[in-house]
Amino acid sequence: MPVVERNLVITNKVGLHARPARLLVQTAALFHSQIVLQYGAQTVNAKSIVGVLRLGARCGSTIHLRAEGEDAEEAVRSIEELVQRNFDEEEEGDRPQGESTTGISSETPA
């Protein structure tokens, strides 16, 4: 069975909180390979939301990704791309002025 490993740096501001963890788990679940994440002394199943959240990886943390199976290369590539896109989260400076994270404008009508 092919084995593919990568070190990934978490660069989104809030780290692996609920939403990014959910996206990572959903991405991992698309593949048949066994996929694990390691951070510090912890190794968890990347298809387990509880495990991924338990890692507590913050912004700047380096996590080790390992996939074993026929689709390991594709699995690692997909997760790596997700991490590199900051889990598709907008950064504060990327939002138009007056737009909040809730989608409610903070501007007052004229």
C-alpha positions in Angstrom: 0.0 0.0 0.0 1.3 3.5 -0.9 2.2 5.8 2.0 2.3 9.5 1.6 3.4 12.0 4.3 3.5 15.8 4.6 4.1 18.4 7.2 1.5 21.2 7.1 1.5 24.5 8.8 -1.8 25.8 10.1 -1.9 29.4 8.9 -5.5 30.5 9.5 -5.9 32.8 12.5 -7.9 30.6 14.7 -6.3 27.2 14.0 -8.2 24.0 13.8 -11.4 25.1 15.5 -14.8 23.5 14.7 -15.3 24.7 11.1 -11.8 24.0 9.8 -11.8 20.7 11.6 -15.2 19.8 10.1 -13.9 20.6 6.6 -10.7 18.6 7.1 -12.7 15.6 8.4 -15.2 15.8 5.5 -12.3 16.0 3.0 -10.5 13.0 4.6 -13.8 11.0 4.5 -13.8 11.2 0.7 -10.9 8.8 0.6 -10.5 5.1 1.3 -7.0 5.5 2.7 -6.2 5.4 6.4 -5.4 9.1 7.2 -3.9 10.2 10.5 -2.7 13.6 11.8 0.0 14.0 14.4 0.6 17.1 16.5 3.0 16.9 19.4 2.6 13.5 21.1 -1.0 13.0 19.8 -1.9 11.0 16.7 -5.5 11.0 15.6 -7.7 9.6 12.9 -8.3 12.5 10.4 -11.8 11.2 9.8 -12.8 11.8 13.4 -14.0 15.3 14.3 -13.4 14.6 18.0 -9.8 13.5 17.3 -9.0 16.5 15.1 -10.5 19.0 17.6 -8.6 17.3 20.4 -5.3 18.1 18.7 -5.7 21.8 19.6 -3.6 22.9 16.7 -3.3 26.7 16.6 -2.1 29.2 14.0 1.5 28.5 13.3 1.3 24.9 14.4 2.9 22.2 12.2 0.9 19.0 11.9 2.1 15.8 10.3 -0.3 14.2 7.8 0.1 10.6 6.9 -2.1 8.6 4.5 -1.8 4.9 3.6 -3.8 3.3 0.8 -4.5 3.3 -2.9 -5.7 6.9 -3.0 -3.1 8.2 -0.4 -1.5 10.7 -2.8 -4.8 12.2 -3.8 -6.0 12.4 -0.2 -2.8 14.1 1.0 -3.0 16.6 -1.9 -6.6 17.5 -1.2 -6.0 18.0 2.5 -2.8 20.0 1.8 -4.7 22.3 -0.6 -7.5 22.8 2.0 -4.9 23.8 4.6 -3.1 26.1 2.1 -6.4 27.8 1.3 -6.8 28.5 5.1 -9.9 26.3 5.1 -11.6 28.8 2.8 -12.0 31.3 5.7 -11.8 35.0 4.9 -9.3 37.0 6.7 -10.5 40.2 8.4 -8.8 42.4 5.8 -10.4 40.5 2.9 -14.0 41.5 3.8 -15.5 44.6 2.2 -15.7 47.5 4.6 -18.8 47.4 6.8 -19.5 43.7 6.2 -19.4 41.5 9.3 -18.7 37.8 9.6 -22.5 37.3 10.1 -23.3 38.9 6.8 -25.0 41.8 8.5 -23.8 45.2 7.4 -22.5 47.5 10.2 -23.3 50.6 8.0 -26.3 52.6 8.8 -28.8 53.4 6.0 -28.7 56.9 4.5 
